[in-house]
Amino acid sequence: MGILYLVDKLIGFALYGLPWVMQKDNLLLYAAVIFLWFKTDKSVGIVLAGIWLILNIGLVIALLGQMSAYLLPAALLIIGVILYLVSTR
C-alpha cells in the first residue's frame, strides 16, 4: 500500500487517466488481493473481498451489464471444462 502511495505521489495516476487507482474503496480490494495471495489462511482476504463487493455492488452490476454478451459463452465453457474434469476421474 505504501509503495502504491509513493508511486502515485511520484507519477500521479490521475495525470494518466487512472484516478480510480487510489480511490479508498479500491484500497480495500488491494488489501484483499494481498491477503489472498500471500497468506495461507485465506479467510481474511475472503472477508475483505466480500466487504469490497458489498460496498461496490453498483460498480459490479454495471460491469456485468457491459459484459453480458460474454457471460453466457464463458459460463458454458467453464461448465464444460468442469464436467470434462469430473467425467475423467
N, C-alpha and C positions, 0 to 999 in steps of 0.2 A: 504494500500500500504506500509505503514511504517512497519507494522508487518511482511509482506511478505519479505521485505528487511532485517529486523533483523533476521528472520528465515534463510534466505539464508546466511547471514554472520555467523550465529552460526553453521549450519549443512552443508551448501553448497549443493545446489540441483545438481550441476554438478557432484559431487562425487557419487551420487546415480543414475546417468544416466538420470537426468532430467534437462539438461541445458536450455531447452526451457521455463521453468517456469519463468525465469527472463529476457527473451528477451523483448525489448522495445515494440515490436508490440503486445505482449500478455498483457502488462500492460494496453493498451487501451481497450482490451476486458474485463479485470478485472474491470476497471472503469465503463464500460457499464453495466456489471452484477450488480455491486453495486448500480448504479443509478436505474436500473430496479427493483431491489429487495426492496430497502428501500424508494424510493421516490414515492409519489402519482402521480406526474406528470411524466409520462414515456417518454416524448419527448426527453430529453437529453440522456437518455440511448439508445433510438432507434437510434438517430443520431450517437452516439459513436459506436454502434454496426454496423451501416451501413458503417461508415468510416473504421472500422476494416475489414469488409467484402471486401470493395473495395481494401484496401491495401494488403489483403491476399487472393485474388481470386484464385491464383495458388494453394495455400495450400488447399482451399476448393474444387477445382476441383479434385485435387489428392485424397483427402479423399473420395469424391463421387465416383471416379473411383474404389477405393478399395472396396467400399460398394455397388457396383451396383447390386450384387446378392440379396441384402436385400431390396433395394429401392422399387421395384415393389410390393412385398408382403406387406411391411409396408404401402405403399400408398393405396393399396386396402383395407387393414384393417382399416385405418383411414377414408377412404371414406365410407366404410360400417358402421362404428360407427356413422359418421355424418348423413348419410341417415337414420339410425335407429332412432337417436335422433330427426331428423326433422319429421319423419313419426309418431312418438308417441305424438307429440304436438298437 
